[in-house]
Amino acid sequence: MSHKFDEASGCLTAAVRQNLELIDRNVKKSVWEIRLRAGSPVMLFGSDGLQFVSGGGELRKTAPAGCRVVTRHELEAVFSKLCDYSIHSHEDDIRNGFISVEGGHRAGICGTAVTDNGIIRGIRNISSINLRIARENPAAASEICSRLFYKGLCGVIVAGAPSTGKTTMLRDLARRLSGGLTGRAYKTALIDERGEMAASRYGSPSFDVGFSDVFTGYPKGEAIISALRSMSPEMVICDEVSKTDEVDAIRQGFNSGVSFAVSVHASCIADIVKRPVARELVCSGAFEYIVMLSSPGAPCRIEKIYRTDELYNEIRGGNSDSSRVFPDGDKEDRFIGGKSKTA
C-alpha cells in the first residue's frame, strides 16, 4: 500500500515532498499521516508513533540536528495546491477545518479563524496541515460480517479513537453488503459528507464501495432523508455521527424499516455512555451492536463487541444480566462503570 502514501504526498509541493520520496517503501505502508508545521521538520505518524523525516528520508524519534524545516511560504503553497489553486471553491470545507483531495485523502487545516458574528468564515495564516492517508482494506469488515450479519441486516455502531480504522471498516462493509458478499445483495446508501469514504471524482468512486448509492458532500442528516425519499435503501452507512439532527434522521429511517451502520468517536465504551449524541444513538433503538475498535496501532482490529440493550440499561440506570451471547456463541465481558466484569 505504499502507492497510497505516494498518491497522498503527490498532493504536496515538490519542495516539501522531496525527502518523502526517499523513504523506504515498506516504511511508507505503515504511515497514516503526513504532518506539516511552519518552522518545523516534516513529521509522519503511523504504527511507530510520531517521527521526524531526515534529509535522507530516514525517520527519527527526535528532530535531527540541522534538518530541513517547512517555511511558512511553503506551507501556504501546499495549502493552495491542496485547493487546486482555487481556495474559493473549497470555502465550505475550509470553514470545517479540512480539505478532501483526490484519492480520498483528507488534509486537516490549522490557522487563524476569520469570524463574523461568531461564525467561522474562513482560515488565514495557515500554521499546520495534517494530511491523512486514506487506505483500502478488503478484509476490514470480514469479522463483523461473519459475526453480526450472517442472518441478515442489523444496526451497528463502530466506535474508536482517531486512526483506529472506523472509516475503512465502514467502507468495506458497504462493499460487502451492496455486493452480495454476505449471502445476498442489499440496497445500500453510503453517506459520504467529507468525500473520503468513496472518494468520488465526477460521480465515480475511487474506492471500491461495491454497488452502493453514494451521497457526496451532503450534510449527513439531509443526505439520510434524501436517501430515504429517493433510493429506498435497506442499509444506510455513514461516518462520524455527531449531531442531534443526524440522530433524528436515523430514527426516521429506522422507523421506516431501514438498518444503519455508523461510526462515532470514542476511545472506550465509557465515552459512549458520557457523550450526549452517542447516548442518543444507543437509546434510539436503531442499533443492536457496538463494535469497539482497539487503540491506534492496529487499524480495524476489534477490541470487543457490545450489545446496545445492555448499555441502554446502564444509561437508564437499570440492572441487567451481565452475560452477552453473540452469534458465534462466544460470551463477551460486561463493561460496568469503567471496569470490565467477566460474565
Buried (B, 14 or more C-beta within 10 A) or exposed (E): EBEBBBBBBBBBBEBBBBBBEEBEEEBBBBBBBBBBBBEBBBBBBBBEEEBBBBEEBBBBEEBBEEBBBBEEEBBBBBBBBBBEEEBEEBBEBBBBBBBBBBBBBBBBBBBEEBEEEEEEEBBEEBBBBBBBBBBBBEEBBBBBBEBBBEEEBBBBBBBBBEBBBBBBBBBBBBBBBBBEBBEEBBBBBBBBBBBBBBBBEEEEBBBBBBBBBBBBEBBBBBBBBBBBEEBEBBBBBBBBBBBEEBBBBBBBBBEEEBBBBBBBBBBBBBBBBEBEBBBBBBBBBBBBBBBBBBEBBEBBBBBBBBBBBBBBBBBEEEEBEBEBEBBEEEEBBBBBEEEEEEE
